[in-house]
Amino acid sequence: MIRDILAPNLKVIFVGYNPGRASEALGHHFAGPGNYFWALIYDAGLTSHRLTPMEDGLLPYFGLGITNLVDRMTPGSADLDEVEMRVGGERLHRKLLEFRPRATAFLGKDLYRSYRALTKSQPVGWGLQEFCTVPAMWDVVLPNPSRRSTIAYDQRLRYFKELAGLLEYGLGKP
């Protein structure tokens, strides 16, 4: 199991689906060779230099954290079932209440739908969400950083930069 990278008073906690094979094998988040997470947070200006997966423990120094909806490793998020996603959402909600980041960044629309118990047909847009699941905390939906995603890197980066701007300049309390 990969440990959460969490601390009180973070700017944002990134939420992934669950660990993949490489992350499980190395014991670090977003460790797959085809994952753009570390490049995206650096290119968006959220870190001062490009971190490696083995440096994931440094994220709190930048006001960032990481957790997963489900702790169990699978080759892909499609291998997760509804029950473990629902249970994971309840556990995530408790973590957010405990750590109280300014924002929660969900790395995928279906991940956010699972957390909010929305149906697959309910529309979810990228970026800042109108509904906050925890009072005084922004919910932000970002494209998944996996290389398997069909969304171009520049488009993903646009949303990561929007998150960085939100954290830098803020919109007041959600």
Beta strands, then each sheet from edge to edge (+ up, - down):
strand 1: 12-16
strand 2: 64-68
strand 3: 103-107
strand 4: 127-128
strand 5: 138-142
sheet 1: 2+ 1+ 3+ 5+ 4-
end
